[in-house]
Amino acid sequence: MVGGAHGEASGARTRPWEDPEAMLGVDEARRRVLAAVSPLPAVEVTLLDAPGLVLAEDVVADADIPPFRNSAMDGYAVRAADVASATPAAPVRLVVVAEVAAGSPAAPPLGPGQAARIMTGAPLPEGADAVVRFEETDEHEAGPRRDEVWVRGAVRRWENVRHAGEDVRAGAVVLPRGTVLGPAAIGVLASLNRATVPVHRRPRVGILSTGDEVVDLGPPLRPGQIRNSNSYTLAALVREAGGEPILLGVARDRVEDIRAKLRAAPQVDFLITSGGVSIGDFDLVKHVLQAEGEVSLWQVRIKPGKPLAFGRVGSIPLLGLPGNPVAAYVAFLQFGRPALRAMLGRTDLSLPTLRARLLAGHENAGRRRHYVRGIVERQGDEWVARPCGLQGSGVLTSVTAANCLIVLPESWHRAEPGTEVEVQLLPGVCPADWP
């Protein structure tokens, strides 16, 4: 059985930042972040650069596809009425008057009792209204080069024929604005002779780590130092979300250094920092935001990832994530990823979700929405999920073993085995049997 919420934490009166009632809910925090962003302006890109991007305007066909009536099979173009009585026992003889290859002009018109040997994609001769497949003739017995063919089966009118405009009609909206361009859409654009296409461009995302203890890749660690893993984790997450990551390095725990790093950043559309958004003496990102722009939020009812900042540096949105690696990872998925996808013009902002039966119980102290690293899989006719690995906010390896986040609502203080829960699928690691 799922337990109810705990009462107010005993220290809430002396530590108001620990009081869940004073925190912002996850859904409201996400709503505020999304309200601050919008699709980026349209740019014209080549088809090779377009996959994964979102159309900024409708694509209207200026021609029929296919542009002419053509054969859908290798065979013989015929008049269906001429072979209506054909059977294997009583084949019908037709005079072969032409051979039509793909890419060649149409053959002369067919008269009664005539046929044209035709290849897939070749224009159908005038007068023909069907194509008999080679397999329904004596092609393989008598050979291709001859002046007659015996047809051993009837065909319906327009059988094995592709009509002009069958796929696309001139003047039709083929791909509406907002379409995410996948391989098939790219092929349609190519068939319309569109070498470039207007799309919402990828957001350029500056990523800054903060902390005196944080050291970038290269030099050996000294006592008290940790490696800058957050920048690289976040860069990979930004790229998966459709953005272009730009690493801004590591800023020391000084307002001047953080401000200088942000001001020196190349032109970006969105900024992400990690660390410096809690209540410690050296958690300074929020103070820089207050000096450079405004802070929209910085305490959210989420676990891991409670300390969070959101605001602007000048006109650029900035999302300040916690310094702990898993907290930064989870918070990005809940707030950063939806924002970047919205800037791309996408409407599918959330991670794919499903409902699953919990195989093992899990605690949820603190009245926060808890995103538990887990494994979800198909078991018979249902999905089941179980927590995996250590759940500390600094244990990033447990994310590599997971394929989902098990979502425990704020109102639960424990989820019992057998409880149905929402499960978010992690990017790039779908479970087996996922459609």
VMD Tcl script that draws the C-alpha trace (Angstrom):
set ca {
  {0.00 0.00 0.00}
  {1.19 3.52 -0.74}
  {1.55 5.64 2.34}
  {0.34 9.24 2.64}
  {2.46 12.38 3.00}
  {4.57 13.00 6.07}
  {3.66 15.89 8.31}
  {5.64 19.13 8.29}
  {9.35 18.62 8.82}
  {10.34 19.49 12.38}
  {12.93 21.98 11.21}
  {10.69 23.79 8.73}
  {10.10 26.73 11.05}
  {13.83 27.32 11.51}
  {14.86 26.25 8.01}
  {12.14 27.57 5.65}
  {14.09 26.42 2.58}
  {13.41 22.82 3.73}
  {9.64 23.32 3.94}
  {8.01 21.61 0.91}
  {5.06 23.97 1.15}
  {7.42 26.88 0.42}
  {8.86 25.17 -2.65}
  {7.62 25.40 -6.22}
  {5.99 22.28 -7.67}
  {7.68 20.51 -10.58}
  {4.81 21.16 -12.98}
  {4.62 24.85 -12.13}
  {8.40 25.21 -12.41}
  {8.33 23.58 -15.85}
  {5.44 25.83 -16.90}
  {7.41 28.94 -15.94}
  {10.51 27.77 -17.80}
  {8.50 27.02 -20.94}
  {6.71 30.37 -20.72}
  {10.10 32.07 -21.05}
  {11.10 30.40 -24.34}
  {9.66 30.18 -27.83}
  {10.64 28.65 -31.18}
  {13.79 30.21 -32.61}
  {13.61 32.16 -35.89}
  {13.51 30.22 -39.13}
  {16.64 29.59 -41.15}
  {17.08 27.91 -44.51}
  {19.16 24.72 -44.33}
  {20.11 22.05 -46.84}
  {18.33 18.71 -46.79}
  {21.44 17.04 -45.40}
  {21.34 19.38 -42.39}
  {17.57 19.16 -41.86}
  {16.95 15.75 -40.18}
  {15.55 16.19 -36.69}
  {14.67 19.85 -37.22}
  {11.15 21.29 -37.35}
  {9.53 22.90 -40.37}
  {8.91 26.62 -39.85}
  {6.31 26.87 -42.64}
  {4.05 24.67 -44.73}
  {5.60 22.90 -47.72}
  {3.25 23.11 -50.73}
  {3.77 20.86 -53.73}
  {4.34 22.69 -57.01}
  {4.01 19.49 -59.08}
  {2.37 16.10 -59.08}
  {4.28 13.11 -57.69}
  {4.66 10.98 -59.68}
  {4.56 13.47 -62.54}
  {3.15 10.96 -65.07}
  {1.28 7.64 -65.15}
  {3.82 4.83 -64.95}
  {4.27 1.12 -64.46}
  {4.51 -0.29 -60.94}
  {5.96 -3.56 -62.22}
  {8.25 -5.06 -64.83}
  {5.91 -6.61 -67.37}
  {3.75 -5.77 -70.38}
  {1.49 -2.73 -70.74}
  {-1.84 -3.91 -72.10}
  {-5.48 -3.02 -72.55}
  {-7.24 -4.88 -69.71}
  {-10.19 -5.74 -71.98}
  {-7.86 -7.59 -74.36}
  {-6.80 -10.10 -71.70}
  {-10.04 -10.41 -69.73}
  {-10.41 -14.07 -70.75}
  {-6.77 -15.08 -70.31}
  {-6.02 -18.15 -68.17}
  {-3.02 -20.48 -67.94}
  {-4.96 -23.05 -69.94}
  {-6.14 -20.55 -72.54}
  {-3.58 -17.72 -72.83}
  {-4.20 -14.65 -74.99}
  {-1.71 -13.67 -77.69}
  {-0.78 -9.97 -78.04}
  {1.50 -8.28 -80.56}
  {4.48 -6.54 -78.93}
  {4.88 -3.16 -80.62}
  {7.35 -1.37 -78.31}
  {9.70 -1.62 -75.36}
  {9.66 1.17 -72.75}
  {12.48 1.61 -70.22}
  {12.41 3.83 -67.14}
  {13.52 7.31 -68.10}
  {12.54 6.98 -71.75}
  {9.70 8.83 -73.50}
  {6.32 7.12 -73.65}
  {5.83 4.53 -76.40}
  {3.36 5.14 -79.21}
  {-0.31 4.54 -78.32}
  {-1.46 0.93 -78.05}
  {-4.26 -0.36 -80.25}
  {-6.47 -3.40 -79.68}
  {-4.50 -6.64 -79.38}
  {-1.21 -4.84 -78.80}
  {1.23 -4.73 -75.86}
  {4.41 -2.90 -74.89}
  {7.19 -4.50 -72.88}
  {7.69 -2.09 -69.96}
  {9.97 -1.61 -66.95}
  {9.06 -0.34 -63.48}
  {8.74 3.46 -63.49}
  {8.48 3.77 -67.27}
  {5.65 5.95 -68.65}
  {2.52 4.00 -69.57}
  {1.70 4.23 -73.28}
  {-1.53 5.94 -74.21}
  {-4.29 3.36 -74.66}
  {-2.83 0.97 -72.09}
  {-4.71 0.70 -68.79}
  {-2.94 -2.16 -66.98}
  {0.38 -3.97 -66.66}
  {0.72 -7.74 -66.72}
  {3.68 -8.97 -64.70}
  {6.33 -11.02 -66.50}
  {5.38 -13.95 -64.26}
  {1.90 -14.02 -65.85}
  {3.33 -14.38 -69.39}
  {5.60 -16.72 -71.34}
  {8.49 -14.22 -70.94}
  {10.90 -16.64 -69.30}
  {10.20 -19.40 -71.77}
  {10.28 -17.52 -75.06}
  {12.79 -14.79 -74.12}
  {12.39 -10.99 -74.08}
  {13.27 -10.05 -77.67}
  {10.24 -10.96 -79.80}
  {7.18 -9.53 -81.45}
  {4.49 -11.38 -79.48}
  {3.63 -12.35 -75.91}
  {1.21 -14.90 -74.46}
  {-0.68 -13.58 -71.43}
  {-1.81 -16.27 -68.97}
  {-3.96 -14.27 -66.59}
  {-6.50 -11.45 -66.60}
  {-5.76 -8.09 -64.98}
  {-8.08 -5.44 -63.66}
  {-8.11 -2.00 -65.18}
  {-5.25 0.10 -63.72}
  {-3.70 -2.92 -62.00}
  {0.06 -2.45 -61.46}
  {-0.19 1.18 -62.59}
  {0.84 4.30 -60.65}
  {-1.21 7.36 -61.56}
  {0.12 10.89 -61.90}
  {-0.32 12.66 -58.55}
  {-1.00 9.38 -56.76}
  {1.42 10.33 -53.97}
  {1.25 14.13 -54.07}
  {-1.06 16.52 -55.87}
  {0.22 19.90 -57.05}
  {-1.04 22.62 -54.71}
  {-1.44 20.29 -51.71}
  {0.21 20.94 -48.35}
  {2.56 17.98 -48.24}
  {4.34 18.70 -44.96}
  {2.65 21.11 -42.53}
  {4.48 23.59 -40.38}
  {5.66 21.89 -37.19}
  {6.61 18.62 -38.88}
  {9.72 17.02 -37.40}
  {11.82 16.13 -40.43}
  {12.66 12.44 -40.49}
  {14.15 10.39 -43.34}
  {10.82 9.97 -45.18}
  {10.05 13.69 -45.02}
  {13.53 14.46 -46.37}
  {12.81 12.11 -49.29}
  {9.50 13.86 -50.00}
  {11.28 17.23 -50.04}
  {13.86 15.87 -52.48}
  {11.09 14.54 -54.73}
  {9.69 18.08 -54.80}
  {13.09 19.41 -55.89}
  {13.55 21.30 -52.60}
  {17.29 21.54 -52.02}
  {16.77 23.67 -48.90}
  {13.98 23.97 -46.37}
  {12.98 26.57 -43.70}
  {13.34 25.20 -40.17}
  {13.68 26.47 -36.63}
  {17.40 26.42 -36.01}
  {19.08 24.47 -33.26}
  {19.52 26.45 -30.02}
  {23.13 27.24 -29.15}
  {23.53 26.34 -25.48}
  {26.35 27.64 -23.32}
  {27.30 25.27 -20.47}
  {29.24 26.54 -17.44}
  {30.35 24.54 -14.41}
  {31.11 26.35 -11.17}
  {33.08 25.57 -8.04}
  {36.59 25.97 -6.65}
  {36.78 22.19 -6.34}
  {35.88 21.48 -9.99}
  {38.72 20.69 -12.40}
  {38.35 20.20 -16.14}
  {39.80 17.27 -18.04}
  {43.58 17.05 -18.22}
  {45.53 17.93 -15.09}
  {45.74 15.42 -12.22}
  {43.45 16.04 -9.26}
  {44.84 17.54 -6.07}
  {43.32 16.81 -2.66}
  {39.78 18.17 -2.40}
  {39.23 18.45 -6.14}
  {36.71 16.66 -8.37}
  {36.54 16.22 -12.13}
  {34.22 18.36 -14.26}
  {31.85 15.62 -15.40}
  {28.74 17.82 -15.42}
  {29.74 19.86 -18.47}
  {30.15 16.74 -20.56}
  {27.02 15.03 -19.26}
  {25.01 18.17 -19.97}
  {26.59 18.63 -23.40}
  {25.48 15.11 -24.34}
  {21.98 15.81 -23.00}
  {21.81 19.09 -24.91}
  {22.80 17.35 -28.12}
  {20.18 14.63 -27.57}
  {17.55 17.32 -27.01}
  {18.45 18.87 -30.38}
  {20.68 21.72 -29.22}
  {24.26 22.66 -30.03}
  {26.38 22.55 -26.83}
  {29.13 25.10 -26.26}
  {31.38 24.45 -23.26}
  {32.27 27.61 -21.32}
  {34.69 25.95 -18.90}
  {34.72 26.19 -15.11}
  {34.14 29.34 -13.06}
  {35.58 29.73 -9.60}
  {33.38 30.52 -6.59}
  {33.63 34.25 -7.07}
  {30.91 36.52 -8.40}
  {33.42 38.29 -10.63}
  {34.62 35.07 -12.25}
  {31.11 33.73 -12.84}
  {30.02 37.06 -14.30}
  {33.11 37.28 -16.50}
  {32.64 33.74 -17.84}
  {29.00 34.42 -18.70}
  {29.75 37.78 -20.32}
  {32.58 36.29 -22.39}
  {30.39 33.50 -23.73}
  {29.92 33.46 -27.50}
  {26.47 34.26 -28.82}
  {24.13 31.65 -27.40}
  {20.37 31.19 -27.10}
  {20.31 29.48 -23.71}
  {22.67 29.17 -20.77}
  {23.05 26.26 -18.36}
  {25.15 26.33 -15.22}
  {25.81 23.57 -12.70}
  {26.52 24.27 -9.06}
  {26.19 27.48 -7.10}
  {22.37 27.51 -6.71}
  {21.98 26.24 -3.14}
  {22.16 28.23 0.11}
  {25.86 27.87 0.92}
  {28.21 30.82 1.33}
  {29.81 30.06 -2.05}
  {26.67 29.24 -4.01}
  {26.78 32.39 -6.08}
  {25.03 31.78 -9.40}
  {21.72 33.09 -8.11}
  {23.44 36.28 -6.94}
  {24.95 36.81 -10.38}
  {21.49 36.32 -11.88}
  {20.04 38.86 -9.50}
  {22.74 41.32 -10.51}
  {22.63 40.62 -14.26}
  {18.93 40.01 -14.77}
  {16.27 38.31 -12.68}
  {15.72 35.06 -10.81}
  {12.46 33.30 -11.54}
  {12.81 30.25 -9.28}
  {15.38 28.39 -7.27}
  {13.73 25.90 -4.87}
  {11.65 23.13 -6.46}
  {9.79 20.21 -4.90}
  {11.89 17.61 -6.73}
  {14.33 14.87 -5.72}
  {17.10 14.86 -6.71}
  {17.54 18.44 -7.84}
  {15.80 20.69 -5.30}
  {18.16 23.70 -5.62}
  {17.39 25.18 -9.01}
  {17.62 28.64 -10.51}
  {15.97 30.09 -13.56}
  {16.27 33.58 -14.93}
  {17.99 35.68 -17.58}
  {21.42 37.08 -18.20}
  {20.52 40.06 -20.32}
  {18.00 38.59 -22.73}
  {19.32 35.03 -22.57}
  {17.43 32.45 -20.47}
  {19.63 30.75 -17.88}
  {18.89 27.49 -16.10}
  {20.97 26.97 -12.98}
  {21.22 23.28 -12.13}
  {22.52 21.68 -8.93}
  {26.13 20.60 -8.76}
  {25.55 16.96 -7.85}
  {25.79 14.97 -11.10}
  {22.53 13.01 -10.87}
  {20.63 16.03 -9.61}
  {21.87 18.02 -12.61}
  {20.97 15.14 -14.95}
  {17.43 14.71 -13.61}
  {16.73 18.43 -13.39}
  {17.88 18.94 -16.96}
  {15.51 16.23 -18.20}
  {12.56 17.82 -16.38}
  {13.25 21.49 -17.21}
  {16.11 21.97 -19.68}
  {15.15 19.35 -22.24}
  {11.54 20.60 -22.62}
  {12.80 24.18 -23.00}
  {15.28 23.31 -25.76}
  {12.70 21.23 -27.63}
  {10.25 24.13 -27.43}
  {12.93 26.41 -28.91}
  {13.27 23.92 -31.77}
  {9.55 24.27 -32.43}
  {8.70 20.79 -31.19}
  {5.49 20.04 -29.32}
  {6.53 16.64 -27.92}
  {8.39 18.10 -24.98}
  {8.22 15.35 -22.37}
  {10.11 12.10 -22.14}
  {8.16 9.02 -23.31}
  {6.21 7.57 -20.38}
  {4.37 4.39 -19.52}
  {2.64 2.83 -16.53}
  {4.36 -0.05 -14.77}
  {3.94 -2.24 -11.71}
  {6.61 -1.67 -9.09}
  {8.48 -4.85 -8.15}
  {10.25 -3.43 -5.08}
  {9.18 -0.83 -2.56}
  {10.89 2.52 -2.24}
  {10.90 5.33 0.31}
  {10.05 8.93 -0.56}
  {10.80 11.09 2.47}
  {10.55 14.86 2.19}
  {7.30 15.36 0.25}
  {9.06 15.93 -3.05}
  {8.47 14.33 -6.43}
  {11.10 11.63 -6.50}
  {12.69 10.45 -9.76}
  {14.13 7.04 -8.92}
  {16.67 5.45 -11.24}
  {15.26 2.15 -12.37}
  {14.89 -0.59 -14.94}
  {11.58 -1.14 -16.73}
  {10.89 -4.23 -18.80}
  {8.10 -6.27 -20.28}
  {6.93 -9.21 -18.18}
  {4.14 -11.16 -19.83}
  {1.41 -8.72 -20.76}
  {2.49 -5.91 -18.44}
  {5.36 -3.53 -17.79}
  {7.22 -3.88 -14.50}
  {9.84 -1.62 -12.96}
  {12.36 -1.82 -10.15}
  {14.87 0.65 -8.69}
  {18.50 0.01 -9.59}
  {21.77 1.02 -8.03}
  {22.52 3.47 -5.26}
  {20.16 6.45 -5.35}
  {22.50 9.13 -4.01}
  {22.59 12.31 -6.08}
  {26.32 11.90 -6.68}
  {26.15 8.31 -7.98}
  {26.17 8.85 -11.74}
  {27.04 5.24 -12.53}
  {23.57 4.19 -11.37}
  {22.16 6.18 -14.30}
  {24.25 4.17 -16.74}
  {22.62 0.99 -15.37}
  {19.10 2.44 -15.65}
  {16.73 2.79 -18.57}
  {14.05 4.82 -16.80}
  {13.10 7.17 -13.99}
  {10.37 5.83 -11.70}
  {8.22 8.79 -10.65}
  {6.98 8.83 -7.05}
  {4.48 11.65 -6.41}
  {4.99 14.25 -3.69}
  {2.05 12.89 -1.69}
  {3.62 9.43 -1.24}
  {6.05 8.75 1.57}
  {6.53 5.15 0.40}
  {5.65 3.15 -2.69}
  {4.90 -0.46 -1.88}
  {5.62 -3.43 -4.17}
  {2.77 -3.92 -6.63}
  {1.98 -0.20 -6.84}
  {1.34 1.17 -10.32}
  {3.73 4.02 -11.09}
  {4.57 6.37 -13.93}
  {7.88 5.61 -15.61}
  {9.86 8.03 -17.78}
  {12.09 6.39 -20.38}
  {15.62 7.75 -20.45}
  {16.93 9.14 -23.74}
  {18.67 6.61 -25.95}
  {17.92 3.51 -23.84}
  {14.45 2.20 -24.63}
  {13.47 -1.10 -23.01}
  {12.98 -4.24 -25.07}
  {9.51 -4.52 -26.65}
  {9.05 -0.73 -26.55}
  {6.99 0.13 -29.66}
}
mol new
graphics top color blue
foreach p $ca { graphics top sphere $p radius 0.5 }
foreach p [lrange $ca 0 end-1] q [lrange $ca 1 end] { graphics top cylinder $p $q radius 0.2 }
display resetview
